[in-house]
Amino acid sequence: MNDVVQLFLRSAIVLTGTAVVTFALLWHAPGDPALSIAVARFDSAVSDEVVARIRAEAGLDAGFWAGFAHWVVPLLSGDFGKSSVTGRQVWPELLDAVRLTVPLALLGLAVGLALSVPLAIVAARRPGGWIDRGAVALASFGAAMPAYWLALLLILVFAVKLNWLPAFGAGSASSLVLPALTLGLGTGASLTRILRSSLLEARGAAFLPALARRGVGSRERAVAHVAPHAMIPVLTIVGLELAFLMEGAVMVEVIFGRPGVGSFLVDAISARDFPKVQGVVMLTAVLFVTVNLVIDLLYRLVDPRIGERHG
């Protein structure tokens, strides 16, 4: 129990540090944020009086810690504040953007798992064989390929040359295919290497020959002993990949012209809309912290000895 409490305390410390750093970076960003907000709001030349009024409305004329407290105290109750440009609540708009991004991230993870699991299992059966070497080379190439380059390549082949799939927008289910492939191919490369290494390490465990001599069958050894041992690093990478996919989807959405967290964040940064930028950063931080917390708790279900060692 003490170990679980420590996990929650560490999560709270990480979120607090993220909030302070995020606010500090935006607070000390170059340029006059009040002027940027005024131009974005009125789309025309603005007077000094209007800029001063917006500076007061946004709390930019207060001190650093006063401004931080003005933002973070409502945040603790789930209030992300109002947009400095539109005056609307940030959370409903951010939630709408997240609803568009989550299916893309989940589909990308599904593509990555569909590619990596069978490839890693086949490769681990004969280490050093031509299938294993080919899988490792393919995974290394996929991991090294930048997502933006892969996205442009997929657009060129499947949208421009073959005209099979739409390249931009989110008007139909088919518009998800190319962005999901962009995310899933890179994820599959990382998962293949981790899963292959985990399977090889688990199959080389010292206790497996003893189980074989006791008459334990190969299937039972694989299910009851190899799989749980191999699952621990896989849980880590799958959980973190899902969090990274939510982050990586931001760039992919911009490339493919999809609405979602990506366009939400780009528009907020362009307008210096602090509440929106802070909302995206804090939501991402909560996602990462939650994923890590769930992974740590799952560790203790897969292998209770982990909790005993930390305790």
C-alpha positions as CSV (number, residue, x, y, z in Angstrom):
1,M,0.0,0.0,0.0
2,N,2.8,2.4,0.8
3,D,4.3,1.7,-2.6
4,V,1.1,2.6,-4.3
5,V,0.9,5.8,-2.3
6,Q,4.4,6.7,-3.4
7,L,3.4,6.2,-7.0
8,F,0.5,8.7,-6.7
9,L,2.8,11.2,-4.9
10,R,5.3,11.0,-7.7
11,S,2.6,11.5,-10.2
12,A,1.4,14.6,-8.4
13,I,4.9,16.0,-8.2
14,V,5.4,15.5,-12.0
15,L,2.1,17.2,-12.8
16,T,3.0,20.2,-10.5
17,G,6.4,20.6,-12.1
18,T,4.9,20.4,-15.6
19,A,2.4,23.1,-14.7
20,V,5.1,25.5,-13.4
21,V,7.4,24.9,-16.3
22,T,4.6,25.3,-18.9
23,F,3.4,28.6,-17.4
24,A,7.0,29.9,-17.0
25,L,7.8,29.2,-20.7
26,L,4.7,30.9,-21.9
27,W,5.1,33.8,-19.5
28,H,8.7,34.5,-20.7
29,A,8.0,33.9,-24.4
30,P,9.4,36.7,-26.6
31,G,7.0,39.3,-28.0
32,D,3.9,40.9,-26.5
33,P,1.3,38.2,-26.0
34,A,-1.4,40.9,-25.4
35,L,-0.8,42.4,-28.9
36,S,-0.9,38.9,-30.5
37,I,-4.2,38.1,-28.8
38,A,-5.6,41.5,-29.8
39,V,-4.7,41.0,-33.5
40,A,-6.1,37.5,-33.5
41,R,-9.3,38.6,-31.8
42,F,-10.0,41.7,-33.9
43,D,-8.1,40.8,-37.1
44,S,-7.1,44.4,-37.6
45,A,-4.9,47.2,-36.3
46,V,-5.6,47.8,-32.6
47,S,-4.9,50.7,-30.3
48,D,-2.8,50.8,-27.2
49,E,-5.9,51.0,-25.1
50,V,-7.3,47.8,-26.5
51,V,-3.9,46.0,-25.9
52,A,-3.8,47.3,-22.3
53,R,-7.4,46.1,-21.7
54,I,-6.6,42.6,-23.1
55,R,-3.5,42.5,-21.0
56,A,-5.5,43.1,-17.9
57,E,-8.2,40.6,-18.9
58,A,-5.7,37.8,-19.5
59,G,-3.9,38.5,-16.2
60,L,-0.7,39.4,-18.0
61,D,-0.2,42.6,-15.9
62,A,0.0,40.6,-12.7
63,G,3.1,39.1,-11.3
64,F,4.3,35.6,-12.2
65,W,3.1,33.7,-9.2
66,A,-0.2,35.6,-9.0
67,G,-0.8,34.8,-12.7
68,F,0.1,31.1,-12.0
69,A,-2.2,30.9,-9.1
70,H,-5.0,32.6,-11.1
71,W,-4.6,29.8,-13.7
72,V,-3.8,26.7,-11.6
73,V,-6.4,27.0,-8.8
74,P,-9.4,26.7,-11.2
75,L,-7.5,24.0,-13.1
76,L,-7.5,21.8,-9.9
77,S,-11.3,21.6,-10.2
78,G,-11.2,20.9,-14.0
79,D,-11.7,24.5,-15.1
80,F,-9.3,25.1,-18.0
81,G,-10.3,28.7,-18.3
82,K,-11.5,30.7,-21.2
83,S,-9.8,31.4,-24.5
84,S,-8.0,34.7,-24.6
85,V,-9.1,35.2,-28.2
86,T,-12.7,33.9,-28.4
87,G,-13.7,34.1,-24.8
88,R,-15.2,30.6,-24.9
89,Q,-14.5,27.9,-22.4
90,V,-11.3,26.0,-23.4
91,W,-12.4,22.5,-22.1
92,P,-15.4,21.9,-24.5
93,E,-13.4,22.9,-27.5
94,L,-10.4,20.8,-26.4
95,L,-12.6,17.8,-25.7
96,D,-14.1,18.0,-29.2
97,A,-10.5,18.0,-30.6
98,V,-9.5,15.1,-28.4
99,R,-12.5,13.1,-29.6
100,L,-11.2,13.4,-33.2
101,T,-7.6,12.5,-32.2
102,V,-8.3,9.5,-30.0
103,P,-9.7,7.3,-32.8
104,L,-6.6,8.1,-34.9
105,A,-4.2,7.2,-32.1
106,L,-6.0,4.0,-31.2
107,L,-6.2,2.9,-34.9
108,G,-2.5,3.7,-35.2
109,L,-1.7,1.5,-32.2
110,A,-3.9,-1.3,-33.6
111,V,-1.9,-1.1,-36.9
112,G,1.3,-1.2,-35.0
113,L,0.3,-4.3,-32.9
114,A,-1.1,-6.1,-35.9
115,L,2.3,-5.7,-37.6
116,S,4.6,-6.2,-34.7
117,V,3.2,-9.1,-32.8
118,P,3.3,-11.8,-35.6
119,L,6.6,-10.4,-36.9
120,A,8.3,-10.6,-33.5
121,I,6.9,-14.1,-32.8
122,V,8.1,-15.4,-36.1
123,A,11.5,-13.7,-35.8
124,A,12.1,-15.0,-32.2
125,R,11.5,-18.6,-33.2
126,R,14.8,-18.8,-35.0
127,P,17.2,-16.1,-33.7
128,G,19.9,-15.3,-36.3
129,G,17.9,-16.7,-39.2
130,W,17.1,-14.9,-42.3
131,I,13.6,-14.1,-41.1
132,D,15.0,-12.7,-37.8
133,R,17.6,-10.6,-39.6
134,G,15.0,-9.3,-42.1
135,A,12.6,-8.4,-39.3
136,V,15.3,-6.6,-37.3
137,A,16.4,-4.7,-40.4
138,L,12.8,-3.8,-41.3
139,A,12.1,-2.6,-37.8
140,S,15.3,-0.5,-37.6
141,F,14.4,1.1,-40.9
142,G,10.9,1.8,-39.8
143,A,12.0,3.3,-36.5
144,A,14.5,5.6,-38.2
145,M,12.0,6.9,-40.8
146,P,10.6,10.3,-39.9
147,A,6.9,10.4,-39.6
148,Y,6.5,13.5,-41.7
149,W,8.5,11.9,-44.6
150,L,6.5,8.7,-44.4
151,A,3.3,10.7,-44.4
152,L,4.3,12.6,-47.6
153,L,5.4,9.3,-49.2
154,L,2.0,7.7,-48.5
155,I,0.2,10.7,-49.9
156,L,2.3,10.6,-53.0
157,V,1.7,6.9,-53.6
158,F,-1.8,6.3,-52.5
159,A,-3.5,9.7,-53.0
160,V,-1.6,11.3,-55.9
161,K,-0.4,8.3,-58.0
162,L,-3.0,5.7,-57.3
163,N,-5.9,7.9,-56.2
164,W,-7.1,5.2,-53.8
165,L,-7.4,7.2,-50.7
166,P,-8.0,10.9,-49.7
167,A,-5.0,12.8,-48.7
168,F,-6.6,15.6,-46.6
169,G,-9.6,16.2,-44.3
170,A,-11.8,14.0,-42.1
171,G,-14.9,13.6,-44.1
172,S,-15.0,9.8,-44.3
173,A,-13.6,6.7,-42.7
174,S,-11.2,6.3,-45.6
175,S,-9.5,9.5,-44.6
176,L,-8.3,7.8,-41.4
177,V,-6.3,5.1,-43.4
178,L,-3.2,7.1,-44.4
179,P,-2.8,8.9,-41.0
180,A,-3.2,5.7,-39.1
181,L,-0.7,3.9,-41.4
182,T,1.8,6.8,-40.8
183,L,1.4,6.4,-37.0
184,G,1.1,2.6,-37.0
185,L,4.2,1.8,-39.2
186,G,6.5,3.7,-36.9
187,T,4.9,2.2,-33.8
188,G,5.1,-1.3,-35.2
189,A,8.8,-0.9,-35.8
190,S,9.4,0.0,-32.2
191,L,7.1,-2.7,-30.8
192,T,8.7,-5.4,-33.0
193,R,12.2,-4.8,-31.6
194,I,11.0,-4.7,-28.0
195,L,8.7,-7.7,-28.3
196,R,11.4,-9.8,-30.0
197,S,14.0,-9.0,-27.4
198,S,11.5,-9.7,-24.6
199,L,10.6,-13.1,-26.1
200,L,14.2,-14.1,-26.6
201,E,15.1,-13.0,-23.0
202,A,12.1,-14.9,-21.6
203,R,12.9,-18.1,-23.6
204,G,16.5,-18.0,-22.3
205,A,15.4,-17.9,-18.6
206,A,17.4,-20.4,-16.5
207,F,14.4,-22.0,-14.9
208,L,12.8,-23.2,-18.2
209,P,15.1,-26.3,-18.7
210,A,14.2,-27.4,-15.2
211,L,10.5,-27.1,-16.0
212,A,11.1,-29.2,-19.1
213,R,12.8,-31.9,-17.1
214,R,9.8,-32.0,-14.7
215,G,7.6,-32.8,-17.6
216,V,6.0,-29.4,-18.1
217,G,4.9,-29.1,-21.8
218,S,6.2,-26.5,-24.2
219,R,2.7,-24.8,-24.5
220,E,2.3,-24.6,-20.7
221,R,5.8,-23.2,-20.4
222,A,5.1,-20.6,-23.0
223,V,1.7,-19.5,-21.6
224,A,2.5,-19.7,-17.8
225,H,6.1,-18.6,-17.7
226,V,7.5,-17.1,-20.9
227,A,4.5,-14.9,-21.7
228,P,4.3,-13.2,-18.2
229,H,8.0,-12.6,-18.2
230,A,8.0,-11.1,-21.7
231,M,4.9,-9.0,-20.9
232,I,6.6,-6.6,-18.5
233,P,8.6,-4.6,-21.0
234,V,5.9,-4.9,-23.6
235,L,3.4,-3.3,-21.2
236,T,5.8,-0.4,-20.8
237,I,6.3,0.2,-24.5
238,V,2.6,-0.3,-25.5
239,G,1.4,2.1,-22.8
240,L,4.0,4.7,-23.7
241,E,3.4,4.3,-27.4
242,L,-0.2,5.1,-26.9
243,A,0.7,8.3,-25.1
244,F,3.3,9.1,-27.8
245,L,0.7,8.4,-30.5
246,M,-1.5,11.0,-29.0
247,E,1.4,13.4,-29.2
248,G,2.5,12.2,-32.6
249,A,-1.0,12.5,-34.0
250,V,-0.6,16.3,-33.6
251,M,2.0,16.5,-36.3
252,V,0.2,13.9,-38.5
253,E,-3.1,15.8,-38.2
254,V,-1.4,19.0,-39.4
255,I,0.2,17.2,-42.4
256,F,-3.1,15.5,-43.4
257,G,-5.2,18.6,-42.7
258,R,-7.3,16.8,-40.1
259,P,-9.2,18.6,-37.3
260,G,-8.1,17.5,-33.8
261,V,-5.6,18.4,-31.2
262,G,-3.0,19.2,-33.8
263,S,-4.9,22.0,-35.5
264,F,-6.2,23.1,-32.1
265,L,-2.7,23.5,-30.7
266,V,-1.3,25.2,-33.9
267,D,-4.1,27.7,-33.9
268,A,-3.6,28.4,-30.2
269,I,0.2,28.9,-30.6
270,S,-0.3,31.2,-33.6
271,A,-2.7,33.4,-31.6
272,R,-0.7,33.2,-28.4
273,D,-3.9,31.9,-26.8
274,F,-2.3,30.9,-23.5
275,P,-5.2,29.0,-21.9
276,K,-5.6,26.8,-24.9
277,V,-1.9,26.0,-25.1
278,Q,-1.7,25.3,-21.4
279,G,-4.8,23.1,-21.7
280,V,-3.2,20.9,-24.4
281,V,0.1,20.6,-22.5
282,M,-1.5,19.7,-19.2
283,L,-3.9,17.2,-20.8
284,T,-0.9,15.6,-22.4
285,A,1.0,15.5,-19.1
286,V,-2.0,13.9,-17.4
287,L,-2.1,11.3,-20.1
288,F,1.5,10.4,-19.7
289,V,1.4,10.3,-15.9
290,T,-1.8,8.2,-16.0
291,V,-0.3,5.8,-18.5
292,N,2.8,5.4,-16.4
293,L,0.7,4.9,-13.2
294,V,-1.4,2.3,-14.8
295,I,1.7,0.5,-16.1
296,D,3.2,0.4,-12.7
297,L,0.0,-1.0,-11.2
298,L,-0.2,-3.6,-14.0
299,Y,3.4,-4.6,-13.2
300,R,2.2,-5.6,-9.8
301,L,-0.6,-7.8,-11.2
302,V,1.7,-9.5,-13.7
303,D,4.6,-10.0,-11.3
304,P,3.7,-9.3,-7.6
305,R,7.4,-9.5,-6.7
306,I,7.9,-6.1,-8.2
307,G,5.7,-4.5,-5.5
308,E,7.5,-6.5,-2.8
309,R,10.9,-5.3,-4.1
310,H,9.8,-1.7,-4.1
311,G,8.1,-2.0,-0.8
